[in-house]
């Protein structure tokens, strides 16, 4: 199973996602701000970064860029209601990042995580 770092500023959404991924057998460490997640990424190894795009302090795109520089093997998935922003070439998102648009079913999230791990 995957070791996942989750960055989502909406507390209830963060708990909901972490619980679903944990129930699917994944190890999840979650943060409400991108900068706090990045601090942890500097000292720990994860398989997947799962991040919202719009967050205070450090947004998900910046977090993903910095995380990819630290660990080019880190798989990145955005969870967002602003998919067009993530897909915009000018946003300089890491090239292999996946986007899961809100709203989504938790089964879709778990399936996408499984696909990322199998890739």
N, C-alpha and C positions, 0 to 999 in steps of 0.2 A: 504494500500500500504506500501511498504518497505521504511525504512530510510537507505540509502546506503552511505558508505564511499568508495570512488574510489581513488585508487593510480595507476597512469599511467604516466610514464615520457615523453611520446610522446604527446606534447601539442595538436596537431590536433586530435589525437585519443581520448585523454581525453575529449576534448570538444564534439566530435562526440558521444561518449558513454554517457556522462552526458546528452546531449540533448535528445537522444533516450529514456533514462530511465525516464527523466523528462516528456517527452511527453506521456509516458506510465502511468504517475501518481505517480511515485516514487519521494521521496525527495533525492537529491544527493548532497553530499559535496565532492569536488574533490581536489586532491593534485598531484603534479608532483614528489614527493619524498616520499619514505616509511617512513622516519624518521618524516617528517612533519605530515603525516597521523597518525602515532603512537602517537605523542604529543596530537592530538585531541582525539584519542581513550581513552586516560588516563582521559579525563575530560567530555566526552560526550558518549551517548549510541546510538548504531546503531543496525539494524537488520542484515545487510550484509556487509562484507568487500569484495570488488571486487578489485583485485590487479593483476597487471602485475608481472611477476617473476623477470625479469632482469631490475633493476633500480639502479641508483647511490645512494650512502650513505647507504641505507638499502634496501636489495632486498625483493621481495614479500614473499619469504619463511620465512625469519626472521620476517618480519612484521606480517605474519599470525601466527607464533609461539607465538610471544609476545602478539598479540591481543587475541589469544585463552586463554592465561594465565590470561589476564585481565578480559575477559568475556567468559566463557566456552559455553554460549548459542549463541554467535555470529556465524552466518553462513558465511562460507568462500568460495569464488570462485576465482580461478586463470583464468586470460585471458592471453594466452601466445602462442608464436610460438615455445616454448620449452617444450611441454607437457611431454616428456620423463623425463625431469629433475624433474618436479613436481610429477610424478608418481614413481620416484625412491625411494624405501623404506629408503635409506640412507639419503635422504634429510630431513627426520623427519617432513614432512608436517602434519598439524592437520588431524586426521584420517578421518573425514567426509568432508574434503574439496572437492569441485567439480573443474573440469578443463574444460575450454572452449578453444579449440585450434583455433588460428588465422590461416587463415582468417575465419571469421564467419559472418553470416547475423545478422543484428540488431534484427530481429524477434527472432532468436535463443537465443540471450542474454536475451531479455525480457521474453521469455518462460522459460528459466532456472531460472531467478530471481523469476518468479511466482511459479515454482516448489519448489524452496528452501523455499519460504514463506509458501507454503502449507504443507511442510514436518513437 
